[in-house]
Amino acid sequence: MIRMVLSIVGILLASLAVCTTATATSVKLYGDFRVQGTFFSNQNYTGQSTDGSQTADTFDIWQRLRLHMDLAAGDHLAFRLGLRVQNQTWGTNYLTAANPVPAVQPYQCYLQLTVPDTKVTVTAGYQPLSLPHSTIFYDSVVLSTDSGNSDAAAMVVSGPIMAETLSGTVGFSRLVDTNRTYDTTTTQVGDEFDLAFASLNLTVPGLAVTPWGAVGVLGKDADLPSGMSQNMVSAGSFLTPTGYHNNQNAAVWAGATLTANALDPIRISADVAYGNAGFADASRNHRQGWFADLALEYTGLTWVTPQLMGWYGAGEDASLANGSERLPYIVTTWGPTGSFLFSANQDLTNASMNTNPQGSMGLTLNFNAIGLLPRLTSLVAFSVATGTNSPAGLRQAMAVSGGPGNYVTMGQDLAQGESALSVASEHTYAINEALKLVLETGWAKGQGFRKSIWGQHMADKAGNAWQGAVGLIYTF
């Protein structure tokens, strides 16, 4: 595997050396390598898969590699090539002894240029793509990139509108094109999922506000990845006949993000988002809802940053006939910084309970950037979440979708009266400038899981979840 990566890099560098003289191309290589051991007891609160059909191992060893090559021709033209050896556990897939399974994947490939005589930037290709969000909540609740791990093919244009005060971004992405150039027969079908988006960034002393909007067109025959399809549709779409009726279905989103530090050292961050998908189709296929979050930080201490974060996501009502009342989303890694309930910027893999922010509300109290010893920084996070979904709505969604884990999941999709508590910590010790040692721990407890929704076996099986991981991260 290492020889394969080095061979590819060598070929690329040799090719670049030939053309460097003529084009004055500069080459910058950087990335990171991570390896960790993780103990995780009672994943999904049951120690089993989300549908209860498989038992989870409690210990795994993970590793991953990211390598970026930035090729710049002057200050106004650059190309990024990203290669990765994806997260995998030892003894599986390409990490099986003497197994020649291919490991290296291109995962970023895009051109970035500045239009001559302007400050307008154009980025085209397979690139990290997120809608605007407050950074304290890690990533967008509608479309996120998870630090470049979930990219998209897109063209994005951004630039200033009014000096340093107002800037704008517009873009287009083809997220899915199932049949590519030709449909399977002579009859045209809607097999794409396209997205156009725009945002304005207004910055004045003490305040930054970014309103944004997005419009998607989802073809009836677009073969969406399983997670994305669950995020966009209603439980009513599982009824016979299943799925959308219209060949093309519109989805719209609108929102805004705000950061205020006029009360320094108190900083306020907030987001709000509304989405409506399939609104021109049958009522049971509609999915519309809203989501909001708010955070307060105190940055006046040198040894710790206290943070209080809260969120509210609209939940399902008791009927399938009128569609879903949860915010439709494409892919999200939204989460309060450090919370064990959410995938929220943890350094290591397999470090959360994957709670769904849609259909829930809650609070997280963080003590971030704790620095009491040289080279050691720590974070401690306390979280509580409760459901905003109607129990009857989730019970019917379970029935029509074929059981737990297909559309809704116990412990991740919370009904009214169900809740989850968690405590997490992360400690990072800088061995030197390039190498750090990371220790992560997490505990979570689900409460009030309803047998009438999830079944007696799943509800009775639920218990405390415990996680601990130790890893090394080498940045080069």
MIFI-560255 format. One record per residue (C-alpha): residue in one letter; x negated, y negated, z negated. Coordinates in pm, 1 decimal. Layout:
MIFI-560255
   rest         xx         yy         zz
      A          X          Y          Z
...
END
This chain:
MIFI-560255
   rest         xx         yy         zz
      M        0.0        0.0        0.0
      I     -275.6     -248.2      -95.9
      R     -473.6     -155.8      215.6
      M     -163.6     -214.7      426.6
      V     -117.2     -564.0      281.0
      L     -484.9     -647.8      328.7
      S     -478.8     -519.1      685.4
      I     -180.6     -738.0      773.7
      V     -340.6    -1040.2      612.2
      G     -667.9     -969.2      791.8
      I     -499.8     -949.5     1130.2
      L     -313.2    -1273.3     1066.1
      L     -624.4    -1454.9      952.7
      A     -824.6    -1328.2     1250.6
      S     -554.5    -1452.0     1486.0
      L     -547.4    -1786.2     1310.2
      A     -923.9    -1820.0     1332.9
      V     -900.1    -1804.1     1711.8
      C     -654.2    -2093.3     1731.8
      T     -775.4    -2300.8     1437.3
      T    -1038.0    -2483.0     1641.8
      A     -783.9    -2606.9     1894.7
      T     -496.7    -2688.7     1660.4
      A     -677.1    -2785.1     1337.6
      T     -451.0    -2551.6     1141.1
      S     -512.3    -2526.5      769.0
      V     -427.2    -2201.5      592.2
      K     -316.7    -2168.6      232.1
      L     -250.9    -1831.8       69.2
      Y      -90.4    -1792.6     -270.9
      G      150.3    -1568.5     -458.4
      D      184.2    -1343.8     -761.5
      F      172.1     -981.4     -872.5
      R      379.9     -848.8    -1162.2
      V      383.0     -517.7    -1346.3
      Q      593.1     -437.8    -1654.3
      G      728.2     -166.4    -1876.5
      T     1093.8     -199.9    -1981.9
      F     1295.3      -23.7    -2249.0
      F     1670.2      -80.4    -2204.9
      S     1916.9      109.0    -2422.4
      N     2291.0      101.4    -2349.8
      Q     2278.0      -78.3    -2016.1
      N     2629.2     -199.1    -1925.4
      Y     2707.0     -150.3    -2298.9
      T     2766.4      221.9    -2233.0
      G     2425.1      349.0    -2126.3
      Q     2585.3      451.0    -1797.1
      S     2636.0      310.7    -1448.3
      T     2913.5       53.3    -1399.7
      D     3162.7      323.5    -1295.0
      G     3064.4      554.1    -1582.8
      S     2949.7      835.3    -1352.9
      Q     2573.7      828.2    -1420.7
      T     2350.1      802.8    -1725.4
      A     2082.5      531.6    -1727.4
      D     1719.0      605.5    -1813.5
      T     1598.5      398.1    -2105.3
      F     1242.1      337.9    -1983.4
      D     1107.5      223.3    -1646.3
      I      785.0       71.1    -1516.3
      W      835.2     -195.3    -1249.9
      Q      604.8     -380.0    -1016.1
      R      631.4     -638.5     -734.5
      L      411.5     -852.5     -511.9
      R      474.8    -1186.7     -337.5
      L      231.9    -1331.6      -83.3
      H      285.1    -1667.6       88.6
      M       89.8    -1802.8      383.9
      D      137.0    -2171.2      465.6
      L       -2.9    -2274.0      802.1
      A      -13.0    -2652.1      836.8
      A     -105.1    -2850.4     1148.0
      G     -155.5    -3190.7      988.8
      D       82.8    -3352.0      741.7
      H      398.3    -3323.1      952.0
      L      415.1    -2964.1     1079.8
      A      390.5    -2639.7      885.3
      F      493.5    -2275.4      902.6
      R      560.8    -2041.9      611.1
      L      525.8    -1664.6      626.8
      G      622.8    -1474.0      313.8
      L      548.7    -1105.8      258.4
      R      663.1     -902.9      -36.5
      V      637.7     -559.9     -187.9
      Q      984.1     -552.3     -340.8
      N     1064.8     -472.8     -703.2
      Q     1045.3      -98.0     -750.8
      T      991.4      148.6    -1034.0
      W      690.2      373.6    -1057.4
      G      758.8      719.6     -917.9
      T     1032.0      598.8     -679.0
      N     1035.5      516.7     -307.8
      Y      696.4      378.8     -196.4
      L      558.2      421.8     -550.5
      T      593.9      801.1     -534.8
      A      262.2      987.6     -531.0
      A      125.5     1032.5     -176.1
      N      445.2      893.7      -21.6
      P      394.6      690.7      300.8
      V      725.6      500.4      278.7
      P      672.8      145.1      416.9
      A      647.2     -109.6      138.4
      V      559.6     -448.0      288.6
      Q      857.5     -663.1      395.3
      P      862.8    -1006.3      559.4
      Y     1103.7    -1210.4      348.4
      Q     1035.4    -1572.3      446.2
      C      963.4    -1703.2      794.5
      Y     1038.7    -2065.8      871.1
      L      910.4    -2381.6     1036.4
      Q      912.0    -2719.5      864.2
      L      845.7    -3043.9     1046.6
      T      881.6    -3415.9      994.8
      V     1042.3    -3598.8     1286.1
      P      781.3    -3840.0     1428.4
      D      799.6    -4195.9     1295.3
      T     1063.2    -4099.3     1037.5
      K     1091.4    -3936.7      694.3
      V     1344.1    -3683.0      821.0
      T     1247.2    -3321.4      750.6
      V     1374.7    -3024.7      953.0
      T     1341.2    -2671.4      817.1
      A     1439.6    -2386.1     1051.4
      G     1418.3    -2011.8      997.5
      Y     1459.7    -1755.3      720.6
      Q     1420.9    -1967.9      408.9
      P     1522.4    -2015.3       42.5
      L     1872.5    -2165.8       49.0
      S     2069.5    -2294.3     -250.6
      L     2353.7    -2539.5     -287.1
      P     2288.2    -2825.4     -534.0
      H     2286.2    -2736.3     -903.2
      S     2148.6    -2850.9    -1239.8
      T     1811.3    -2687.8    -1292.9
      I     1882.7    -2604.1    -1657.6
      F     2137.5    -2349.9    -1526.4
      Y     1873.0    -2192.7    -1300.6
      D     2062.2    -2172.5     -969.9
      S     2386.4    -2243.3     -784.9
      V     2711.8    -2078.8     -888.8
      V     2820.2    -2059.3     -519.7
      L     2505.6    -1994.2     -311.4
      S     2166.7    -1935.2     -471.6
      T     1824.9    -1811.5     -369.6
      D     1693.3    -1672.1     -701.2
      S     1348.0    -1830.2     -663.3
      G     1326.5    -1720.8     -301.2
      N     1428.6    -1359.0     -356.3
      S     1759.3    -1399.8     -168.7
      D     1697.2    -1613.1      140.2
      A     1906.7    -1695.8      447.5
      A     1857.6    -1781.2      814.6
      A     1935.6    -2151.6      839.9
      M     1853.2    -2493.7      980.7
      V     1841.0    -2772.5      722.5
      V     1786.6    -3142.2      789.9
      S     1717.3    -3385.0      505.6
      G     1596.9    -3740.0      473.0
      P     1638.4    -4078.8      306.6
      I     1940.1    -4297.9      380.2
      M     1874.1    -4595.8      155.2
      A     1513.5    -4635.9       38.3
      E     1458.4    -4441.9     -285.5
      T     1823.3    -4456.4     -392.3
      L     2019.9    -4240.1     -149.7
      S     1920.8    -3934.9       53.3
      G     2116.4    -3670.0      238.5
      T     2099.5    -3308.0      350.5
      V     2298.4    -3121.8      615.7
      G     2258.0    -2763.2      724.7
      F     2393.7    -2457.2      898.1
      S     2339.7    -2091.4      816.5
      R     2449.9    -1772.1      984.7
      L     2475.5    -1548.7      683.1
      V     2608.3    -1236.6      858.4
      D     2638.4    -1130.4     1223.8
      T     2744.3     -767.2     1220.4
      N     2750.8     -690.4     1594.7
      R     2480.8     -937.2     1696.8
      T     2499.3    -1022.5     2071.1
      Y     2773.4     -784.3     2183.2
      D     3088.7     -669.3     2010.5
      T     3155.2     -296.3     2013.0
      T     3427.5     -319.2     2281.7
      T     3548.2     -571.9     2539.3
      T     3777.3     -721.7     2274.1
      Q     3628.6    -1015.7     2086.1
      V     3629.1     -972.9     1708.2
      G     3528.5    -1199.6     1422.9
      D     3213.4    -1032.9     1292.0
      E     3017.9    -1336.7     1166.8
      F     3001.8    -1532.1      843.3
      D     2883.2    -1887.2      914.6
      L     2832.0    -2169.1      668.0
      A     2785.9    -2545.4      718.1
      F     2704.2    -2770.2      424.3
      A     2613.0    -3126.7      332.5
      S     2507.4    -3317.7       22.1
      L     2420.7    -3671.4      -87.0
      N     2167.1    -3742.4     -359.0
      L     2219.4    -4074.8     -539.8
      T     1941.6    -4169.8     -780.9
      V     1940.4    -4481.6     -996.8
      P     1748.7    -4548.6    -1318.7
      G     1869.4    -4300.9    -1578.1
      L     2112.6    -4115.0    -1350.8
      A     2111.6    -3873.4    -1056.6
      V     2436.7    -3755.8     -894.4
      T     2467.6    -3514.4     -602.9
      P     2811.1    -3454.4     -448.3
      W     2817.8    -3168.0     -199.2
      G     3053.9    -2973.3       23.1
      A     3047.1    -2657.5      232.8
      V     3270.2    -2494.7      495.0
      G     3248.5    -2127.8      585.9
      V     3412.3    -1920.1      859.3
      L     3442.8    -1553.2      769.1
      G     3529.5    -1304.0     1041.7
      K     3770.1    -1025.8      958.4
      D     3523.2     -767.4     1092.2
      A     3211.0     -913.3      932.8
      D     3039.4     -632.6      743.1
      L     2939.4     -818.6      427.5
      P     2698.9     -665.8      175.4
      S     2900.5     -504.4     -103.6
      G     2825.5     -768.4     -366.6
      M     2905.2    -1057.3     -133.1
      S     3236.5     -906.6      -22.4
      Q     3353.1     -865.5     -384.0
      N     3259.2    -1225.6     -455.4
      M     3465.3    -1368.4     -168.7
      V     3789.7    -1169.0     -173.9
      S     4086.4    -1122.7     -407.9
      A     4201.7     -799.0     -567.2
      G     4516.1     -832.1     -353.8
      S     4303.2     -772.1      -43.6
      F     4267.9     -407.5     -151.1
      L     4642.4     -350.4     -104.2
      T     4767.2     -171.7      209.9
      P     4706.8     -290.9      475.1
      T     4372.0     -393.4      336.6
      G     4165.6     -702.1      404.4
      Y     4232.7    -1021.1      595.9
      H     4505.2    -1043.9      860.7
      N     4352.0    -1333.1     1056.7
      N     4052.0    -1273.6     1279.7
      Q     3875.9    -1583.7     1145.5
      N     3920.8    -1712.9      791.1
      A     3808.4    -2046.6      655.3
      A     3652.0    -2103.1      314.8
      V     3579.9    -2445.2      165.7
      W     3380.8    -2556.9     -136.1
      A     3324.9    -2895.2     -297.1
      G     3130.9    -2993.5     -604.4
      A     2888.7    -3226.3     -772.9
      T     2588.0    -3208.6     -999.9
      L     2477.8    -3473.9    -1248.6
      T     2166.2    -3539.1    -1454.3
      A     2149.6    -3836.9    -1692.4
      N     1851.8    -3940.1    -1904.9
      A     1960.2    -4297.8    -1982.5
      L     1990.7    -4189.0    -2347.6
      D     1633.5    -4057.4    -2350.8
      P     1522.3    -3839.6    -2530.2
      I     1869.8    -3689.1    -2483.3
      R     1928.5    -3551.4    -2134.4
      I     2272.2    -3455.1    -2002.0
      S     2326.1    -3213.8    -1712.2
      A     2655.1    -3102.1    -1558.0
      D     2803.0    -2924.1    -1257.1
      V     3152.9    -2880.6    -1120.3
      A     3259.9    -2667.6     -824.7
      Y     3587.8    -2578.6     -654.5
      G     3633.9    -2318.6     -383.7
      N     3917.8    -2184.2     -169.0
      A     3870.2    -1885.0       62.0
      G     4119.5    -1725.3      299.3
      F     4380.5    -1995.9      236.6
      A     4534.1    -1957.4      585.6
      D     4579.0    -1582.1      545.3
      A     4841.8    -1387.0      348.9
      S     4894.5    -1516.3       -6.2
      R     4756.8    -1203.7     -167.4
      N     4425.0    -1257.6       19.6
      H     4370.6    -1611.8     -112.0
      R     4089.9    -1672.3     -357.7
      Q     4066.8    -2017.1     -510.5
      G     3930.8    -2141.3     -840.6
      W     3696.7    -2378.7    -1013.8
      F     3395.0    -2373.9    -1240.6
      A     3217.9    -2630.9    -1460.5
      D     2915.7    -2640.9    -1687.8
      L     2758.6    -2895.7    -1923.1
      A     2422.6    -2908.1    -2103.2
      L     2258.6    -3130.5    -2362.6
      E     1881.8    -3133.2    -2419.5
      Y     1670.7    -3312.1    -2676.0
      T     1324.4    -3377.7    -2534.3
      G     1184.6    -3592.0    -2814.6
      L      988.1    -3315.5    -2989.0
      T      647.0    -3196.9    -2875.7
      W      676.3    -2840.0    -3008.7
      V     1032.3    -2741.4    -2908.6
      T     1318.4    -2845.7    -2680.2
      P     1664.8    -2769.9    -2825.3
      Q     1930.4    -2709.0    -2559.1
      L     2306.5    -2659.9    -2589.0
      M     2482.4    -2529.8    -2275.8
      G     2846.2    -2446.0    -2209.5
      W     3055.6    -2330.9    -1914.9
      Y     3413.2    -2258.1    -1811.3
      G     3522.8    -2050.9    -1512.0
      A     3889.3    -2018.6    -1416.4
      G     4021.3    -1663.6    -1455.4
      E     4274.5    -1433.8    -1291.6
      D     4643.8    -1464.0    -1368.0
      A     4875.3    -1163.7    -1409.2
      S     4976.1    -1131.5    -1041.7
      L     4803.2     -986.5     -735.3
      A     5065.5    -1125.1     -496.3
      N     4929.3    -1480.7     -514.0
      G     4564.8    -1383.5     -470.1
      S     4274.6    -1461.0     -702.7
      E     4228.5    -1762.4     -928.6
      R     3850.3    -1721.5     -963.0
      L     3597.5    -1932.6     -776.5
      P     3490.3    -1758.1     -453.7
      Y     3113.7    -1743.2     -417.6
      I     2857.8    -1602.2     -175.5
      V     2569.9    -1496.1     -400.2
      T     2481.1    -1637.9     -740.4
      T     2211.8    -1617.1    -1004.3
      W     2370.6    -1888.5    -1217.2
      G     2296.5    -1871.3    -1586.1
      P     2198.0    -2078.3    -1891.1
      T     1819.6    -2077.4    -1927.0
      G     1699.2    -1770.9    -2115.7
      S     2040.5    -1617.3    -2192.3
      F     2042.0    -1236.5    -2210.0
      L     2400.1    -1235.0    -2079.2
      F     2291.5    -1372.1    -1738.9
      S     2009.2    -1334.4    -1489.1
      A     1868.6    -1676.6    -1566.4
      N     1502.4    -1734.0    -1474.6
      Q     1358.6    -1450.8    -1686.7
      D     1002.4    -1371.3    -1580.7
      L     1056.4     -995.9    -1587.3
      T     1295.8     -759.1    -1407.7
      N     1604.3     -589.1    -1553.2
      A     1643.8     -850.4    -1826.7
      S     2016.0     -927.6    -1855.7
      M     2368.9     -790.5    -1894.4
      N     2486.8     -945.3    -1562.3
      T     2790.8    -1122.2    -1708.3
      N     3011.6    -1285.0    -1444.3
      P     3041.2    -1662.0    -1505.2
      Q     3365.3    -1667.0    -1304.9
      G     3652.2    -1573.1    -1534.1
      S     3459.7    -1651.2    -1852.6
      M     3364.1    -1935.9    -2082.0
      G     3101.6    -1968.7    -2349.7
      L     2806.6    -2140.0    -2514.4
      T     2430.9    -2087.7    -2525.5
      L     2202.8    -2245.3    -2786.5
      N     1836.6    -2246.2    -2686.4
      F     1515.7    -2331.8    -2858.8
      N     1299.9    -2370.0    -2550.4
      A      931.1    -2446.6    -2495.2
      I      835.1    -2352.4    -2851.4
      G      464.1    -2423.9    -2879.6
      L      327.1    -2353.7    -3226.9
      L        9.8    -2169.3    -3124.5
      P     -244.8    -2243.2    -2850.3
      R     -169.4    -2068.7    -2518.1
      L      158.2    -1925.9    -2654.0
      T      501.1    -2060.5    -2554.8
      S      831.3    -1908.3    -2661.7
      L     1204.6    -1931.6    -2604.0
      V     1488.1    -1805.4    -2823.4
      A     1846.8    -1806.9    -2690.8
      F     2179.1    -1734.6    -2864.2
      S     2485.0    -1685.5    -2640.1
      V     2854.3    -1610.3    -2678.1
      A     3103.4    -1556.3    -2394.5
      T     3473.6    -1477.4    -2384.3
      G     3709.4    -1398.2    -2099.6
      T     3955.8    -1625.6    -1923.1
      N     4105.1    -1345.5    -1708.2
      S     4454.3    -1214.4    -1772.2
      P     4437.1     -854.5    -1902.7
      A     4725.1     -764.0    -1669.7
      G     4537.6     -916.3    -1374.6
      L     4222.3     -715.2    -1441.8
      R     4424.5     -398.4    -1506.6
      Q     4593.2     -428.4    -1166.4
      A     4261.7     -516.9     -998.9
      M     4111.1     -199.6    -1144.9
      A     4398.8        9.9    -1016.8
      V     4400.7     -114.7     -656.9
      S     4020.0     -126.4     -612.5
      G     3962.0      233.4     -718.0
      G     3820.5      206.9    -1068.8
      P     3553.4       24.0    -1270.4
      G     3252.8     -113.8    -1085.8
      N     3424.7     -151.1     -748.9
      Y     3573.0     -499.2     -789.4
      V     3565.3     -564.6    -1163.1
      T     3331.4     -418.5    -1425.3
      M     3365.9     -371.8    -1799.4
      G     3141.7     -610.8    -1989.9
      Q     3073.0     -821.9    -1683.0
      D     3429.4     -932.3    -1602.9
      L     3582.8    -1032.0    -1934.2
      A     3954.6    -1036.3    -2010.9
      Q     4117.0    -1271.5    -2258.4
      G     4040.3    -1128.9    -2602.5
      E     3716.5     -964.3    -2486.8
      S     3382.6    -1121.1    -2574.4
      A     3008.2    -1069.3    -2566.7
      L     2731.4    -1189.0    -2799.5
      S     2360.9    -1192.1    -2725.2
      V     2023.5    -1294.1    -2863.3
      A     1715.3    -1311.8    -2642.3
      S     1355.2    -1417.3    -2672.9
      E     1068.0    -1466.1    -2431.0
      H      706.0    -1515.1    -2531.9
      T      433.5    -1602.8    -2281.7
      Y       63.9    -1591.7    -2367.0
      A     -179.9    -1743.0    -2117.3
      I     -478.3    -1505.3    -2112.4
      N     -639.6    -1744.3    -1864.9
      E     -523.8    -1985.7    -1595.8
      A     -427.8    -1704.4    -1357.8
      L     -305.8    -1426.7    -1587.9
      K      -30.2    -1431.2    -1847.6
      L      113.2    -1171.0    -2081.7
      V      492.9    -1176.5    -2123.7
      L      707.2    -1017.8    -2394.6
      E     1086.8    -1027.3    -2357.0
      T     1353.0     -893.9    -2593.2
      G     1731.2     -890.1    -2575.5
      W     2031.5     -771.0    -2776.0
      A     2395.5     -784.5    -2671.3
      K     2721.8     -664.9    -2820.9
      G     3053.9     -644.2    -2639.7
      Q     3372.0     -675.1    -2843.3
      G     3739.4     -603.2    -2783.3
      F     3705.4     -408.3    -2458.2
      R     4060.5     -305.5    -2369.7
      K     4138.6       62.0    -2315.9
      S     4445.2      -40.5    -2115.1
      I     4209.5     -193.9    -1855.4
      W     3890.3       14.0    -1858.3
      G     4015.8      344.9    -1990.4
      Q     3954.3      515.2    -2323.1
      H     3624.2      675.4    -2221.9
      M     3458.9      348.8    -2114.5
      A     3594.2      139.9    -2404.4
      D     3505.2      398.7    -2670.8
      K     3155.9      441.8    -2524.6
      A     3066.8       71.5    -2556.9
      G     2797.5      -15.7    -2808.9
      N     2504.3     -247.3    -2872.4
      A     2258.7     -302.3    -2586.7
      W     1886.9     -336.2    -2665.9
      Q     1612.8     -444.2    -2427.7
      G     1240.5     -496.8    -2461.8
      A      979.1     -550.3    -2192.1
      V      606.3     -620.6    -2173.2
      G      449.4     -738.5    -1849.9
      L      148.8     -896.4    -1684.5
      I      184.5    -1171.1    -1421.8
      Y     -115.2    -1258.7    -1207.4
      T      -78.3    -1580.0    -1007.9
      F     -323.1    -1649.4     -727.2
END
